[in-house]
Amino acid sequence: MNWTDQIDDYCERVDLTFWSEPVNAITNLAFLIAAVYMWRRTSGVVPARALCVILFAIGIGSGLFHTTATLWASLADTAPIGLFILFYLFLVNRDVLRLPLWGAALGTLMFIPYAALILPVLDQVPFVRISNFYWTVPILLVVYGFGLRRTQPETTRGFFIGAAILTVSICLRSLDEILCTAWPIGTHFAWHILNAVMLAYMIHVYTAHVLAGRWARR
């Protein structure tokens, strides 16, 4: 495998030049804007600010991938997304479920066998298999939401809203190649915009939970 090999995975890309995906590339600004916006709204909540930094990195990595279209840029695109998922899950386990540090870490690591078990099931559904890994996230948000619905109703509502936004976003990502003939620009750009909204919203949900807990302890 050569890390400089190029990939043509999206409808908008017609060749392997730098600006072959202008809309996909430019819409990564949504991640940067969302990160800066949430940074200003998370003062005093250090883990939330760490999530903002990761969100900014998602925009940079995705921007690199949709311009250079290389294998190394693909890793720069997906690694921050994976980091955001795992770190957010850790924070939920620690600060929402109030597990001890070792329990929160173990619960986060359980994402790996969870994904390994559910991905073969998702692969059996034709449309779902296009973005199979990403479907693990809204499913998990719903599961956590149901588990917290009696003790943390506001946070549960946030998880359900986040899952709904992400579901629409994943569908748009999956439609990119399917609608390519009828819509040459593709739909991947909408995945960027909705994901930026969803991730910023999930940072808000976590921040609101932490601040509500601090207020309750006063």
Secondary structure, DSSP 8 states (H G I E B T S, - for coil): --TT-B---STT--SSSTTS-HHHHHTTHHHHHHHHHHHHT-TT-HHHHHHHHHHHHHHHHHHHHHHH-BHHHHHHHHHHHHHHHHHHHHHIIIIIS---HHHHHHHHHTHHHHHHHHHHHHTTSTTGGGGHHHHHHHHHHHHHHHHHTTT-HHHHHHHHHHHHHHHHHHHHHHHHHHTTTT-TT-SHHHHHHHHHHHHHHHHHHHHHHHHHHHHHT-
